[in-house]
Amino acid sequence: MTDTRRIPAFCTQCRSRCGCEALVKDGRLLGIAPLPGHPSGDKLCPKGRAASELVYHPDRLTRPLRRTSPKGTAKPTFEAISWDEALDTIAGEMTRIRAAHGPEGVAFSVTTPSGTHMSDGLSLVERFIRAFGSPNTIYSTEICNWHKDVATRFTYGTDIGTPDFANTDCIVLWGHNPAATWLARSTEVFQARRRGAKLVVIDPRPTLYARRADCWLQVNPGTDQAVALGLINLIVAAGRFDIAFAREWTNGAFLVRADSGRFLRESDVRKGGADNILLAATDDGTLLRYDTIARRWLDDADGACLAGAVEIATPAGALRCHSALSLLAEVAAEWPPERVAKVAGVGAEDLARAADILVESASVAYYAWNGIGQSVTATATDRAISILYSLLGHYGAKGGNVPGAAAAFADISGLDLVADDTRARTLGLAERPLGPGRNGWVTARDVYRAILKNDPYPIRMLFSFGGNLLAAQPDTEKAVQALAALDFHVHTDFFLNESARHADIVLPVATSWEREGLRTGFDASLEGMRRVQLRPAVIAPVGEARSDIDIAMALAERLGFCEKMFDGDADKAHAATLAPSGIALETLRAHPEGITVDGHVPLKAYRKTGFATPSGRIEIYSETFLQNGYPPLPRFDATDMPVPDPARPLRLGGAKTIAFCHSQHRNILSLRKLAPDPIAEMAPETAAERGIAEADWVEISTAQGAFLARAKVDKGLAPGAVFTQHGWTIGDATDGAPAESGLSANMNSAVSTERADPISGSIPLRASWCEVRKA
């Protein structure tokens, strides 16, 4: 017998990516333990501690499978085949469909890197998809990361940044509960609180941090935008924002034409004037010039007026203009505290208390995620929050949200590999020109429409790298119809889950413990961003399982573009990623615990480079939105929200649990013991009115459908709100569930996709209307 080896690694079971030691004996993974000294290695969550249960689960797929029963069969059957036969068949079908329909005729689905073992393999899988030429990947980004990672770019020019909780004076958690979803980030918050940082939480649920907050705004689901505008109104009307920062580093002082909504340009006021020169005004009407190419003021900007309207003399006559900030103030003024209270459920005193904390804190860092990203106003909500944060003046500063990396790394995901004419055919891009489609990320419902109706063209094959659409997305019935109508369907996964059962070929995938994985920064903290780590394969693959990367490389060779995939050599891919940083792959192999780079994430980098926006400034007012038919400011019309049906008076939201990540882990015994049943949280008043007691099975119904859960009564919830969990499916049925109802535990089957965010395509997974009755 050999001694237990302790191999430095990091876990990929969720967004936390916790540093750990893999405990290996006689070639078997016994489990994992914390890795003190690693920036995310202090603790492990239950999912990490269950690593060996997942790896050696008796239902684990270990050989490629081929369907032997007709599609639509209630209990499909499969036979084991060789890898060569599987890969040759897949490559043949991809070639055939590409020849008949173009590369866009093959759609892909990729699981989230934020909470799966795809964490350190996504770039190469995306590169494979783009090298093949398809512009269509279901990534579920519109209901996950897009708003914090991409929508923020319309304001900041960069993503939300890494919150510097280690140095902040105030933490804001907006629709984000790290205690359930991000252990390393939760540790950062806890430590900041312990040294005295203030905490503001905007969340409808009484989460761990909501209960401990200095100010908890218990917002009604789907109304966060009203709260953000209400806070903007309080601080702008009182002049309590960072005026110097707003004048120098936002476009708030730029004048906007009342007739067209466009910025006033030098070419508007004099013949021969430049289009790239935007204008602001002083209190006495003197015009100041700003060069968007040089990204600097051409005149002294200290006198630029942030408020008010002016009449500008032009060759065509007098032109009425307003500063961008004054237009924002008008939009925010529509949300005085009493209206915020009526619509969002947040009292005037609480709103004022939150505003006081924000403006009186020397530094503020925030994070916002799914809680605001799963509604039909998700993009505008993100814009409102980003603008609010910008006015505080902390973006990029110590103790604030800091974008960037501690060293330079290359993006190898292959965005440049899709031909322009093919990219233009991305599903949904014409309807949502600023949305995820710009990166080839499409919605599941757009793919279903293309499969079932050939609209706007036919999709004949789906290749899913772990995307469990039947559990992760609504439109479940339509998904089943679409999967049955495909010419060919491939699914890679650990288990034969609900979606995999519809595939023609199922490929067994290696876990991250069975392959190498590169991580260039651990973003729970700015210090963590300095850590670069190449996790080794700590055990051999179980059975014949192969990594997603190996599968992509093998298919690229068969499809004739191996050279675009680094000649099928993962080491070359890793080296290309690391090349700009100067870090050698051999150095990382010699230090499996990772290395700390000499650099730091730069503070206030905008002082040298400006912001990566059209104006080079934070964009309070967005001409990009205006030019694409969207409001340039995040005006919120409460009448756009779904109106409750008298038969469905309760607000339905969603929430996550630390035991599971999305649709995963419910077949892991130790995790299922922590959360044996799907739950429906509700206030005591809501339950009592319906004769519901703790642990009763209940039926939650919407206009779209119904599903089952067990009641959990929580006195901290506001009456009229119900919170359930997505990710449960028919296969997760629990003993004692009322089978006669014919319903499953799949929340998504009851969420409508008829109304969606006009920019991102997000849907109301956290903001619908429902009724609950005892089942």
Phi, psi and omega in degrees: 000142179260159177286159178289127176270142178245105188254119178301138183201194168212149185272146179242017186291339179204187185296339186292326181049058187288133172296142185203173168246129175275127181264113188235132177222129181053038177079006180248142176280115179276331182160190177227156182227157178302156179238084181305142183096338174281141185299341175233030189252012184289322186219169176228143178271172180302326180296319177295318181293343179265016185305314183292329177297321179291313184301318186253024179299137182297339180268005182300135175287133182232352178219151174300143181236146175237135180297138177241354179249155180298153176296144182092355178294135183299319179238087185295152177239152183222158173235148178285139176226172180280162176298318181299316180295319180296311183292321178297319179295314180297313180299321179297316180292321178296319179295316181298314183289323177298320180294324184275326189232000186084164182298336179291347177287349174252118175258154180238159173227132182233132179287165185289136172281350181282348184203030178216176179287358174287354188316314184246026176232357187299317186302318181287326176293317177297322179297319178299314181299315183286328175293324174296328175112001182282135176264009191238102176234119172285114185241352183058018183296330182293341177245020180223267193261348193300320186292316180283336183262330186239314182300327177300336182294336176290343178254303184271337189086354179220180179285187184298340181085171176267119179290128182273067182297335181294338184235007186274159174262347182209131178251134174240121175250110186245104182064030184220123181239085185296340179297334180256343190233346189205086188300315181296320177293321178299321177298319177299316179296315181300316181293323178294321178296321183295330179268004171111004179294141174290159180222123174244128181237128174246107187194138178285343184259148177280069181292173179307313183281333175297320181291334183258004187285153170290330177212119178247117176263106184273083187283146172292139180308133175085005183241020182300329181297323178296321178295315180299316179292325176297320177291319176301316180301315182296317186277329179284315182299328181266001181064033185259021178261174180280091187296318181297317179294318181298322181289318187273328190236006171238172176266021183298333181273346183294142181277140180245130180292131179290334184280323186245342184081000179272159176294146175285128182246161178301326180292344178281335189252345176208147179296132181085001178292158185270142177289335183274001178260112176267156188240144170234176182225151172273177180299330181266009176091001177293133182274136177246143187252141176231128183264114182285343177277309178285343179059050178204156174287138176267348177232171179291114186274356184301332181266004182298131183271128181270348185232156170099178181235152180221155172261123182249129177281127178230165177303336181267001181120182182293140183231124179280132179224154176230148173291151180301321181292324179293326176292321174299317181300323178295318179296316181291329181295343175291353184235067173292163185307321182294328178284323175301317180298318183292318185271315187263348178080009181261120183294154182299320181294319179294319179298316179295322178297317178298317179298318179300314181298317183296314186279339181268351180279138180292333175209150181223133174234143185220164170213139178225139183216231191303328183303329177256347187270358183241067178205170182280357175240026189300316184291316178295325177296315177299320178299317181295318179293318180296321179292317176304312181295321179300321182292341177282340173082018186256357184295126179087355185262163175303132182082002179247201174267123188243117179278162174106183182234166180278346177210166181273133176226153182269143173271115183254018185284354170079032179301336182274000187270349180268128180299146184301318182292329176286318179302322180296343181265010177304131180301131177084351183293323179295323180282329184229074189294341179257002188273195183301339180300339178297336177255011179082014179264121187240163179274153178299320183294329175294322179291318179301318180296320179293326179289313189276332185236004184054032184247116005272355176201166186282136166256122186246351180217144173234128177243111185252116172271075174081002181284109182270079190298325183290341178253335187263344186231151170291192183060044185299314181297318179295325178297316179299317178298317182293316180298325179289336183271353181291150170290322185205144185216126179241140179223131175251137184189175174275328187227161176275078185277187185305317182286319181299331181296344180266357187278159173276323176226134178241128183250134180280127186255142176285145173284169180293342177286346185253012179204165176286157176206134183256132177232122182252070180117135177245104197270029168287342182203164176294324177295321178297333179294347179274349184270127175241133188215135173251102181286128179282163169287116186272341175218164175285153178302144176284130181059228180256019182301144176230154180287157175303323180296315179298321179296315179297318180296316182295321179288325178300320178296317181290331183270355172090018176229042180300325183294333177284347180250039176057038178057029178073018185247108181298329178298320178296323179294315178298317181297322178295321177298318185279340190311311182297336182278341184081005180277131181271141178301323180297325178296318179292323178295327180284346181228076184297341176285350180098164177238155177257120182288157183289330184280178176228158170298121187292137176272142178048045180299337182297340179296333178264322190248351189072190177258147184279059179236168179305327181267350185077008180233161170301132188261092172293318178250126187252106172293331178301315177297313182303315183293341180254014173087015180248156177299134182285345176237152187279062177294136182243117177255109184299338179290346177283345180287151177303134181271130182294139173278137178307334179278350181223078188270359186261144177276126181257123176234177180235161179206163181249163178234150181292342184286329186231160172235109183057235184267008184269168164078354182287352174261007178266118191303311184296326179283323180293331176294328178290325182218079187290335186227154168293143184239157173233106180279138178206160179287156178304321180296318180297317180293314184298321180298339184248009179066032183256134178247164178308133176076003172297144169284133181232155175253123178257122184239141175235180176295340183271325185176198183212159179206172185248151174199168174264139181288136172231113184271125184229113182292348179279348180278150175285140176303141178095358179247141179229134182233127179235186184235134174277168176104344177278142180226181179303322182291349180260016182307143185247147176304133179097348178291140182290094186295333185295343180289335183075009182262156175255184177263013185280100179302322186298336180293345182252008180257125181281145175247013181295323177250134183218160175301128186291344182257310184265336186087007179299154184235163190279059177294340180238018183203070177236181177241144185208174168229153181233136175220156177293131184273000000 
